[in-house]
Amino acid sequence: VVRHCRTLLARDGVHAVLCHLNSRTAHRYSGVYRFDPPVLRSVALFDRERPDRRRGEDAPMGETYCAIVGETERTFTTADAPADPRLAPHPARDA
């Protein structure tokens, strides 16, 4: 996988790598973001429903799930955001 991603990156760019990685999951999005407090910057994005889209929107850091990752420096997953009690007060939960 790593060798293939390196080849894709050199030949076709980061969007092609995200497309390939996303094809191996059931997730809608795969992306690269940069923490630039107080803003989360979208660097590159693959959206399964809009494969021509290359970037997402920048967003206030505190309104994103990425902020949880940044604060805890750990991965964050949830199977059902509206039912997850950890996310009850989070602004992104019902977005």
Buried (B, 14 or more C-beta within 10 A) or exposed (E): EEEEBEEBBEEEEBBBBBBBBBEEEEEEBBBBBEBEEEEBBBEBBBBBEEEEEBBBEBBEBEBBBBBBBBEEEEEBEEEEBEEEEEBEEBEBBEE
